[in-house]
Amino acid sequence: MSVCLRACRILDFSPLKLYLCPLCRVFQIRVEQGKEGERKEEEEVKASPEFQAPPTVIMFPRQREMSSKVLRRQKRDWVIPPINVPENSRGPFPQMLVSIRSDQDRNISIRYSITGVGADQPPNEVFSIDPVAGKMFVTKPLDRERRSSYHLRAHAVNMNGERVESPIDLYIYVIDMNDNRPEFKNQVYNGSVDEGSKPGTFVMHLAAFDNDDNTTANGMVRYRILSQTPHSPIPNMFTINSETGDIVTVAAGLDREKVSQYSIIVQATDMEGNLNFGLSNTATAIISVTDINDNPPELTSRTFSGEVPENRVNVVVANLTVIDRDQPHSPNWNAVYRIISGDPIGHFTIITDQHTNDGMVTVVKPVDFEQNRAFMLTVVVNNQAPLASGIQSSLQSTSGVTISVVDINEPPYFPTNPKSIRFEEGVPAGTSLTTFSASDPDRFMQQSIRYSKLADPADWLSINNTNGQIITTATLDRESIYVKNNIYEATFLAVDNGSPMASGTGTLQIYLIDVNDNAPSLLPRESQICERINRNAGINITAADTDTDPNVGPFVFELPTFPASIRRNWTVSRLNGDYARLSLRTQYLEPGVYEVPVIVTDSGNPPLSNRSIIKVKVCPCDENGDCTLVGAVAAAGLGTGAIIAILICIIILLSMVLVFVLWMKRREKERQTKQLLIDPEDDVRDNILKYDEEGGGEEDQDYDLSQLQQPDSLEHIISKPPGVRRVDERPIIPESQYPIRPVVPHPGDIGDFINEGLRAADNDPTAPPYDSLLVFDYEGSGSTVGSVSSLNSSSTGDQDYDYLNDWGPRFKKLADMYGGGDDE
């Protein structure tokens, strides 16, 4: 415990032998005692007169006095030392810190105050001052971790509030106490180190933070390892740097295959690691031992065996098992197999199973029992990653693999496939072309082969089923549709008598040499020419020949000598080896269709000729040399009389259509002018529409008919304000224009007439509502015609309505109601 021998208080605990008192700033000697001695010494100090000494008094600086004549130099003021306050003080509060005085308090009354953060600024009321005595107090415990210092200003004023002293600065420093434990950022840290690492190898770093002042022992953290799990191979495989927190290895012997992970408890203690006074915290460090390739793979057996059927590929014939103690599914564990001898051609490869690490010996090239009955392979296994330094390969990394080849019945094969032969076309049936035989690869089996035809598109060939001799059954024709590029193909089948039977196919290609067996044909077969000879007129002709060179062109075109009219009317001139021109020999030839024979001869050996017919239409032509329409018709074989007859028929047909149209228009006009049922003077509908009769008989007698007439003067209506109008007055706005109805409508237009009137009434803005007094057409003032509503309807007297029966079915209902029928 450190005790200030000059000041009035007990200071802080510290491991330093010399301690700087924060109040008197004098080094004091630290006295190390037991707890009981410390308690007694503290009580003695508190009871001593020094403990009861008055607090430090801070005086305001003296003001410099100036006179008009003499300028006196005063002493330099003392620098006010900072005020040190320990954090987390237990009180009692308020606790006095210093006393502030002005040397003018002897003459006048002084009032003291303080301002600044902690006084009149947030946080408020941490410090207070007695305005009369000038004693400054701290009112609550301070926390250095929240705020480590305060800057206040002390003021002195008289009773009138006038400043009597210049403000002085007060600096208050909060003295740190060891009230915070070291804190790790994480409770669990993960690190790794390679197995087999040498002592001193860095593993990982841990760090703890202490909120206390790191410039004092309160914030100086030291580290140590509390425990290690497991203790293999020794309990202390790791150590930690007490200041930096770096964990390193201190011993050899890390082996992942024995211990793959260590758990270490690390303690961090402040007060520079003093366990008696410092505060501690712990964290866990998980150290994983990473794998290195220190274990070579070892095959489980010195020899392996397997078998494979011949002519099979992608077949696993043997399975090699291996043991590797390194970390599974890592490059240090994954096996790589190689065949170092016994397979010079490369029939086999070894594929590694990704899950089991086994080696699967697989056939990649077919093997032949007749060539190799067995294979003796030497296999070596390694890892994907090279072995660690100083690790030697194991003798068990190499093994022998014996592969036996199983003989199976192989199909016969044709040594030459496809086989090509050449023959001239036209070979007759029964001709022997060749022998197409197959061989049996099974030399150690006594088997026979039989042949059959598999594909023969034109059915031209046959094969001997025992020796494979090919014989024609029809004439070979190069121009057949089954011959492609002069080659005819047929496929044959060879089957042995093994168990099971096996078969093979072979293709025979016959190249057919062309012979001149097809005469040329003339092209085109039809054409046309002008009736009069023209210098540029003529027909270009050529020939088509299904043969090939040299049995085709150049061609020879000539006209036959019979009949004589052919050479008299026509001539052929050569253009080149493949074309000639057929033209008129005479100046004029009557229009028509002529069949002109032309003899075409090819250049084969011997040459072949063909007499072909070309149909030529001779027709009149225009100035451009093209056949006219009339000429084309005439050339088609129609005479002048036939053409005139066709034109007359066309005219008659058009006349009939015109007459029919006129008759239909006249009939439509008659329908429109036809009387409806009676004469126009007696048309009831016309009378109703003309006079707008809407009377109701006897019920109209009680109405005042004067209201239905238009008033003589409209001034009293026009002078009314807008929006105020009686419904029985005629509107003064323009009336709607109703469609003009014909005097005698068509009977079928009655429904349309009613619908049009309905739409006009609905859209008329001048029409009053249906439940109001209607305004009828005004017929002028002083009309001599009275209202029809004034006529009395008599319900007495007999009247004959039988004439309604003569008006047709539309008035049958009225005739039944008012007619002379029998009363029911």
TIMAR-114805 format. One line per 10 residues: number of its first residue (from 1); for each residue x, y, z of C-alpha. Coordinates in pm, whole numbers, plus 50000, padded with zeros to 5 digits. Each point is the difference from the previous one (the first is absolute). Layout:
<sites>
NUM	X/Y/Z | ...
</sites>
This chain:
<sites>
1	50000/50000/50000 | 50135/50344/49905 | 49942/50282/50245 | 50071/50367/49939 | 50190/50128/50304 | 49920/50363/49920 | 49649/49988/49863 | 49675/49920/50173 | 49883/49681/49826 | 50086/49642/49918
11	50103/49952/49641 | 49975/49698/49768 | 50153/49654/50004 | 50294/49955/49770 | 50280/49748/49953 | 50253/50287/49960 | 50250/50054/50279 | 49990/50376/49945 | 49669/50175/49950 | 49931/50357/49886
21	49735/50148/50225 | 49729/50156/49779 | 49936/50277/50253 | 50339/50115/50123 | 50191/49863/49697 | 50283/49868/50219 | 50138/49646/49970 | 49910/49790/50302 | 50131/49664/50108 | 49766/49705/49957
31	49952/49802/50319 | 49924/49632/49945 | 49796/49856/50283 | 49746/49735/50070 | 49631/50063/49972 | 49965/50046/50374 | 50290/50244/50010 | 49851/50193/49712 | 49668/50033/50181 | 50169/50124/50319
41	50220/50243/49812 | 49699/50138/49814 | 49821/50061/50329 | 50308/50166/50151 | 50039/50226/49700 | 49636/50105/50010 | 50035/50079/50371 | 50328/50188/49956 | 50007/50384/50000 | 50135/49993/49646
51	49683/49823/49886 | 49792/50280/50144 | 50209/50266/49831 | 49804/50259/49801 | 49955/49943/49627 | 50201/50170/49733 | 49911/50366/49950 | 50008/50142/49648 | 50044/50377/49988 | 49896/50221/49711
61	50304/50170/49841 | 50074/50352/50124 | 49905/50283/49770 | 50286/50216/49871 | 49984/50348/50144 | 50085/50290/49768 | 50048/50367/50088 | 50040/50298/49780 | 50356/50046/50097 | 50144/49674/50121
71	49965/49654/49846 | 50073/49739/50264 | 50111/49654/49907 | 49827/49728/50202 | 50092/49639/50062 | 49901/49737/49745 | 49684/49814/50100 | 50015/49636/50094 | 49877/49746/49746 | 49689/49834/50140
81	50066/49624/50021 | 49734/49755/49874 | 49757/49843/50242 | 50017/49619/50013 | 49689/49805/50102 | 49997/49619/50028 | 49719/49824/49812 | 49740/49786/50173 | 50034/50186/50332 | 49758/49876/50265
91	49940/50349/50148 | 49845/50130/50205 | 49872/50250/49746 | 50025/50284/49941 | 50374/49959/50050 | 50209/50316/50020 | 50283/50036/49752 | 50156/50351/50036 | 49922/50340/50138 | 50003/50303/49773
101	50071/50345/50149 | 50052/50355/49887 | 50229/50230/50200 | 49730/50266/49971 | 49763/49811/50228 | 50143/50195/50293 | 49846/50323/49872 | 49687/49898/49813 | 49759/49710/49986 | 50088/49756/49720
111	49776/49745/49825 | 50168/49702/49830 | 49876/49786/49711 | 50130/49739/49753 | 49906/49937/49637 | 50079/49734/49744 | 49931/49635/49922 | 49900/49832/50325 | 49879/50320/50162 | 49743/50188/49792
121	50043/49790/49685 | 49912/49632/49950 | 50069/49800/50198 | 49865/50260/50241 | 50063/50027/50375 | 50295/49763/50014 | 50189/50280/50174 | 49861/50276/50224 | 50141/50297/50197 | 49897/50182/50315
131	49939/50352/49867 | 50103/50161/50332 | 50280/49779/50130 | 50135/49909/49655 | 50026/49629/50081 | 49967/49776/49690 | 49849/49654/50037 | 49956/49690/49789 | 49641/49876/50033 | 50017/49642/49866
141	50250/49723/49919 | 50197/50056/49679 | 50072/49743/49728 | 50324/50048/49811 | 49886/49767/49722 | 49714/50238/49924 | 50188/50326/50046 | 50363/50031/50105 | 50023/50378/50057 | 49796/50316/50054
151	50076/50363/49922 | 49822/50255/50220 | 50029/50374/50048 | 49968/50170/50341 | 49845/50346/50024 | 49994/50262/50281 | 49746/50287/49999 | 49882/50254/50257 | 49648/50031/50132 | 49902/50207/49698
161	50113/49728/49762 | 50303/50195/49889 | 50311/49800/49931 | 50272/50063/50254 | 50245/49735/49880 | 50091/49859/49661 | 49869/49641/49954 | 50252/49726/50072 | 50021/49658/49826 | 49962/49689/50208
171	50109/49662/49853 | 49865/49695/50175 | 50147/49659/49913 | 49829/49675/50093 | 50253/49758/50146 | 49958/49648/49858 | 49905/49710/50225 | 50025/49637/49903 | 49627/49950/49951 | 49991/49825/49658
181	50092/49644/49915 | 50184/49915/49678 | 49751/49899/49733 | 50062/49762/49707 | 49827/50088/49673 | 49898/49634/49958 | 49955/49728/50254 | 50131/49738/49758 | 50295/50048/49763 | 50094/49756/49724
191	50352/49936/49881 | 50195/49732/49820 | 50348/49858/49980 | 50151/49736/49775 | 50074/49668/50153 | 50368/49935/50053 | 50070/50374/50049 | 50323/50093/50173 | 50006/50173/50342 | 49951/50374/49975
201	49754/49981/49711 | 49740/50276/50015 | 49647/49866/50046 | 49758/50288/50064 | 49951/50336/50173 | 49760/50096/50281 | 49932/50351/50124 | 49802/50139/50297 | 49906/50364/50054 | 49983/50179/50335
211	49803/50323/50025 | 50220/50125/50281 | 50290/50236/49939 | 50257/49804/49801 | 50274/50235/50113 | 49960/49868/50353 | 50006/49653/50139 | 49621/50000/50002 | 49989/49960/49621 | 50314/49790/49945
221	49885/49648/49907 | 50210/49685/50025 | 49912/49654/49861 | 50062/49645/50119 | 49876/49648/49911 | 49791/49837/50270 | 49943/49658/49846 | 50048/49786/49688 | 49770/49719/49887 | 50107/49729/49922
231	50337/49963/50170 | 50144/49788/49718 | 50285/49967/49937 | 50087/50240/50286 | 49781/50240/50207 | 50182/50310/49879 | 50018/49982/49621 | 49938/50376/49965 | 50097/50322/50172 | 49874/50357/49973
241	50187/50329/49998 | 49880/50174/50317 | 50005/50347/49841 | 49905/49944/49632 | 49765/49701/50035 | 50176/49795/49727 | 49969/49623/50043 | 50294/49790/49877 | 50104/49638/50026 | 50257/49907/50262
251	50041/49630/49927 | 50014/49761/49704 | 49768/49709/49950 | 49683/50146/49844 | 49834/49711/49816 | 49656/50050/49844 | 49943/49629/49976 | 50027/49982/50384 | 49864/50338/50113 | 49819/50212/49744
261	49896/50288/50228 | 50106/50172/50322 | 49792/50218/50231 | 50192/50263/50202 | 49863/50227/50274 | 50175/50339/49993 | 49977/50249/50290 | 50047/50376/49961 | 50078/50199/50321 | 50050/50374/50045
271	50227/50166/50259 | 50281/49857/49784 | 49889/49649/50084 | 49998/50042/50380 | 49760/49730/50110 | 49955/50157/50346 | 49881/50341/49883 | 49918/49954/49633 | 49669/49910/49839 | 49988/49701/49762
281	49797/49851/49716 | 50035/49685/49791 | 49947/49885/49642 | 50032/49669/49816 | 50242/49940/49716 | 49916/49706/49769 | 50317/49888/49817 | 49946/49760/49708 | 50293/49789/49891 | 50000/50013/49621
291	50098/49700/49798 | 50319/49959/49802 | 50079/49711/49773 | 50206/49805/50252 | 49830/49665/49933 | 50056/49840/49658 | 49712/49793/49858 | 50034/49623/50039 | 49826/49734/49790 | 49823/49741/50208
301	50139/49707/49800 | 50316/49919/49816 | 49801/49849/49708 | 49660/50058/49845 | 49821/49806/49726 | 49711/50037/49759 | 49864/49887/49665 | 49859/50169/49694 | 49801/49872/49700 | 50170/50070/49673
311	49879/50288/49783 | 49837/50176/50296 | 50080/50358/50101 | 49912/50223/50298 | 49983/49695/50226 | 50147/49995/50353 | 50205/49679/50020 | 50172/50043/50343 | 49964/50213/50315 | 50312/50118/50186
321	49961/50101/50368 | 50237/50238/50179 | 50052/50131/50355 | 50107/50358/50076 | 49992/50146/50350 | 50006/50360/49882 | 49689/50219/50003 | 49735/49841/49777 | 49894/50173/49678 | 50302/50228/50001
331	50292/50011/49755 | 50206/49821/50267 | 49749/49711/49996 | 49877/49981/49641 | 50172/49715/49820 | 50143/50011/49648 | 50064/49663/49834 | 50243/49935/49714 | 50077/49690/49794 | 50378/49992/49968
341	50035/49671/49808 | 49809/49717/49834 | 49779/50210/49770 | 50211/50152/49722 | 49706/50062/49764 | 49781/50161/50265 | 49708/49763/50024 | 49933/50094/50363 | 49975/50307/50221 | 49936/50038/50374
351	49728/50241/50114 | 49990/50113/50364 | 49668/49971/50183 | 49943/50344/50154 | 49818/49857/50305 | 50195/49686/50089 | 50340/50092/49850 | 50008/49656/49833 | 50160/49951/49661 | 49772/49859/49729
361	50195/49825/49721 | 49797/50076/49686 | 50034/49879/49641 | 50032/50288/49753 | 50114/49801/49694 | 49851/49662/49909 | 50222/49698/50064 | 50022/49693/49776 | 50018/49657/50148 | 50174/49870/49689
371	50283/50251/50056 | 50025/50030/50382 | 49847/49751/50237 | 50115/50186/50314 | 50164/50325/50113 | 50244/50044/50291 | 49982/50362/50113 | 50218/50183/50255 | 49816/50281/50177 | 50138/50275/50224
381	49788/50239/50209 | 50082/50353/50116 | 49813/50299/50140 | 49895/50313/49815 | 50226/50199/50233 | 50369/49908/50030 | 50125/49843/50319 | 50120/50232/50273 | 50369/50065/50035 | 50180/49705/50152
391	49717/49749/49936 | 50093/49696/49792 | 49767/49800/49776 | 49872/49672/50132 | 50088/49666/49849 | 49630/49921/50000 | 49934/50275/49746 | 50067/49754/49716 | 49801/49684/49913 | 49950/49756/49714
401	49669/49959/49815 | 49920/49690/49791 | 49730/50044/49733 | 49866/49687/49828 | 49835/50033/49657 | 49684/49794/49949 | 49945/49863/49649 | 49658/50071/49847 | 49850/49919/49661 | 50094/50293/49777
411	49799/50078/49687 | 50145/49930/49656 | 50145/50297/49820 | 50061/50088/49637 | 50371/50080/49951 | 49917/50265/49737 | 49698/50195/50105 | 49866/50162/49789 | 50121/49807/49700 | 50002/50182/49661
421	49983/49842/49654 | 49955/50148/49647 | 49774/49869/49724 | 49838/50140/49687 | 49631/50051/50022 | 49784/49758/49816 | 50159/49693/50159 | 49746/49724/49939 | 49841/49787/50269 | 50201/49701/50122
431	50335/50175/49978 | 50243/49927/50288 | 50134/50329/50130 | 50227/49910/50293 | 50034/49791/50317 | 49920/50199/50312 | 50116/49776/50287 | 50045/50067/50372 | 50255/49881/50255 | 49943/49863/50352
441	50227/50163/50263 | 49956/49704/50235 | 50297/49800/49889 | 49968/49752/50283 | 49639/49916/49914 | 49905/49780/49707 | 49700/50187/49856 | 49837/50036/49659 | 49863/50316/49842 | 49683/50036/49797
451	49908/50304/49782 | 49676/50171/49918 | 49884/50318/49832 | 49908/50283/50237 | 49931/50294/49766 | 49969/49997/49619 | 49788/50302/49894 | 49953/49898/49633 | 50008/49625/50068 | 50278/49952/49745
461	50228/49766/50200 | 50012/49668/50181 | 50269/49845/50225 | 50103/49639/50051 | 49924/49920/50363 | 50315/49793/50050 | 50280/50166/49804 | 49869/50359/49954 | 50003/50006/49615 | 49802/50299/49859
471	49788/49930/49686 | 49773/50241/49811 | 49630/49923/49978 | 49909/50289/49765 | 50167/50238/49756 | 50199/50275/50168 | 49886/50344/49886 | 50205/50304/50084 | 49703/50228/49935 | 49791/49831/50271
481	49872/50212/50289 | 50183/49765/50239 | 50338/50098/49859 | 50158/50302/50167 | 50303/50160/49836 | 50045/49691/49780 | 50024/49776/50311 | 49757/49730/50101 | 50021/49877/50362 | 49883/49672/50150
491	50046/49869/50355 | 50060/49636/50095 | 49991/49813/50329 | 50247/49738/50127 | 49888/49777/50295 | 50206/49738/50184 | 49870/49695/50183 | 50149/50082/50339 | 49816/50019/50330 | 49854/50249/49999
501	50009/50064/49628 | 50170/50319/49887 | 49958/50191/49677 | 50181/50264/49802 | 49905/50214/49702 | 50186/50104/49691 | 49927/50249/49722 | 50067/49935/49633 | 50036/50308/49775 | 49963/49942/49625
511	50128/50283/49783 | 49800/49984/49673 | 50185/50120/49692 | 49770/50182/49758 | 49925/49861/49653 | 49805/50180/49728 | 49666/49834/50059 | 49774/50306/50010 | 49910/50213/49699 | 49970/50377/50046
521	49663/50175/50017 | 49910/50342/49859 | 49933/50305/50218 | 49773/50196/50011 | 49695/49800/49899 | 49784/50308/49923 | 50068/50354/49876 | 49860/50278/49777 | 50121/50206/49705 | 49874/50291/49788
531	49815/49923/49677 | 50234/50215/49796 | 50368/49939/49972 | 50213/50227/50216 | 50373/50034/50022 | 50002/49944/50376 | 49706/49758/50003 | 50072/49638/50088 | 49982/49736/50270 | 50311/49894/50193
541	49996/49624/50046 | 50229/49764/50194 | 50003/49638/50114 | 50003/49804/50327 | 50190/49673/50039 | 50002/49786/50318 | 50340/49863/49909 | 50327/50165/50098 | 50309/50104/49812 | 50102/49902/49744
551	49659/49863/49907 | 49822/50338/49995 | 50070/50318/49801 | 50087/50152/49771 | 49669/49921/49838 | 49900/50000/49636 | 49658/50153/49915 | 49839/49938/49658 | 49660/49994/49836 | 49867/49679/49850
561	49965/49972/49622 | 49644/49874/50025 | 49756/50163/49976 | 50142/50251/49760 | 49796/50289/50147 | 50219/49992/50311 | 50318/50105/49821 | 49800/50228/49769 | 49855/50204/50292 | 50268/49960/50268
571	50374/50009/50036 | 50249/49914/50282 | 50326/50188/50049 | 50274/49896/50246 | 50090/50244/50280 | 50253/49792/50196 | 50055/49641/50108 | 49687/49992/50215 | 49764/50255/49840 | 49840/50062/49660
581	49736/50240/49862 | 49673/49894/49835 | 49859/50274/49772 | 49766/50054/49701 | 50133/49945/49652 | 49702/50169/49823 | 49909/50368/50020 | 49655/49928/50137 | 49837/49703/50170 | 49634/49987/50081
591	49932/50028/50375 | 49933/49674/50176 | 50163/49723/50201 | 50263/49793/49818 | 50173/49683/50114 | 50358/50020/49877 | 50210/49680/50022 | 50371/50044/50081 | 50262/49724/50000 | 50257/50034/50285
601	50321/49792/50002 | 50250/49977/50293 | 50377/49945/49988 | 50013/49651/50149 | 50173/49701/49851 | 49797/49888/49826 | 49784/50319/49984 | 49629/49980/50074 | 49729/50207/49827 | 49651/50095/50099
611	49713/50150/49795 | 49824/50255/50225 | 49697/50217/49932 | 49983/50367/50095 | 49661/50178/49987 | 50040/50347/49851 | 49721/50260/50014 | 50017/50235/49702 | 49820/50327/50079 | 49974/50363/49885
621	50241/50225/50189 | 50012/50370/50090 | 50285/50238/49925 | 50199/49855/50295 | 49981/49651/49862 | 49753/49874/50262 | 49690/49804/49919 | 49675/50203/50027 | 49698/49873/50191 | 49796/49942/49687
631	50297/49842/49842 | 50049/49768/50294 | 49638/49895/49982 | 50026/49951/49627 | 50315/49804/50052 | 49814/49781/50242 | 49779/49887/49707 | 49699/50240/50007 | 49884/50154/49674 | 49859/50347/49937
641	49640/49878/50013 | 50056/49839/50339 | 50150/50318/50138 | 49701/50207/49875 | 49757/49754/50155 | 50176/50026/50337 | 49985/50381/49991 | 49625/49995/49915 | 49935/49771/50297 | 50185/50236/50230
651	49792/50297/49876 | 49672/49812/50046 | 50100/49902/50354 | 50080/50361/50094 | 49666/50117/49853 | 49808/49749/50210 | 50175/50120/50316 | 49913/50364/49916 | 49633/49917/49939 | 49981/49813/50330
661	50143/50296/50188 | 49750/50240/49842 | 49711/49770/50082 | 50107/49978/50364 | 50017/50380/50031 | 49655/50040/49846 | 49854/49741/50234 | 50151/50180/50300 | 49848/50327/49882 | 49660/49835/49963
671	50020/49868/50353 | 50070/50348/50131 | 49708/50157/49807 | 49755/49722/50079 | 49699/50104/50212 | 50005/49880/50360 | 49639/49889/50055 | 49784/50298/49895 | 50029/50321/49797 | 50236/50273/50125
681	49701/50230/50079 | 49859/49739/50241 | 50335/49903/50159 | 49921/49998/50372 | 50366/50019/50103 | 50056/50306/49784 | 49696/50174/50153 | 50110/49925/50354 | 50350/50132/49940 | 49872/50307/49819
691	49764/50122/50271 | 50178/49863/50309 | 49676/49867/50140 | 50049/49881/50359 | 49643/50045/50130 | 49841/49748/50230 | 49629/50027/49915 | 49755/50098/50270 | 50267/50052/50264 | 50135/50308/49812
701	49679/50201/50044 | 50091/50134/50345 | 50336/50150/49896 | 50053/50369/49932 | 50101/49996/49636 | 50135/50353/50014 | 50309/49874/50178 | 50091/49797/49693 | 50025/50310/49779 | 50309/50213/49953
711	49955/50341/50170 | 49993/50305/49776 | 50281/50174/50181 | 50320/49840/50118 | 50139/50306/50180 | 49891/49880/50343 | 50182/49672/49935 | 50317/50145/49852 | 50029/50255/50286 | 50015/49722/50263
721	50338/49936/50163 | 50201/49703/49870 | 49915/49666/50148 | 49639/50093/50091 | 49749/49867/49749 | 49667/49825/50009 | 49978/49655/49856 | 49687/50091/49802 | 50177/50272/49801 | 50156/49941/49666
731	50383/50013/50021 | 50161/50286/49811 | 50319/49807/49921 | 50038/49857/49651 | 49794/49687/49961 | 50143/49672/49883 | 49962/49924/49634 | 49818/49671/49956 | 50073/49796/49690 | 49772/50068/49706
741	49776/49704/49941 | 49890/49908/49649 | 49635/50053/49915 | 49939/49636/49921 | 50240/49787/50199 | 50086/49648/49910 | 49804/49752/50211 | 50325/49854/50129 | 50112/50344/50124 | 49724/50039/50262
751	50212/49849/50278 | 50299/50211/49897 | 49781/50312/49996 | 49877/49935/50354 | 50354/49933/50130 | 50134/50317/49838 | 49724/50207/50156 | 50072/49842/50340 | 50371/50078/49979 | 49929/50358/49891
761	49763/50054/50292 | 50248/49851/50249 | 50282/50225/49878 | 49789/50318/49973 | 50108/50243/50280 | 49681/50208/49950 | 49767/49709/50078 | 49832/50035/50346 | 49982/49710/50246 | 49739/49734/49935
771	49809/50086/50317 | 49966/50373/49917 | 49759/50196/49785 | 50092/49939/49637 | 50024/50284/49749 | 49852/49924/49659 | 50086/50157/49668 | 49875/50358/49983 | 49774/50052/49698 | 49988/50379/50008
781	49778/50259/50156 | 49637/50014/49896 | 49993/49663/49830 | 49662/49909/49865 | 50057/49640/50085 | 49905/49909/50352 | 50176/49754/50216 | 49914/49642/49930 | 49985/49948/50373 | 49676/50204/50011
791	49821/49736/49798 | 49777/49783/50209 | 50037/49628/49978 | 49663/49839/50004 | 49968/49665/50164 | 49644/49958/49881 | 49862/49918/49663 | 50074/49722/49761 | 50291/50015/49762 | 50103/49740/49746
801	50367/49894/50031 | 49978/49708/49763 | 50208/50186/49743 | 50303/49936/50226 | 49997/49644/49876 | 50084/50131/49652 | 50316/50176/50119 | 50203/49686/50030 | 50151/49792/50283 | 50151/50306/50174
811	49647/50121/50095 | 49856/49659/50084 | 50028/50067/50374 | 49797/50323/49972 | 49749/49826/49778 | 49953/49731/50264 | 49960/50260/50278 | 49759/50241/49826 | 49861/49789/49722 | 49664/49837/49987
821	50112/49671/50140 | 49797/49806/50256 | 50036/50111/50360 | 50146/49748/50232
</sites>
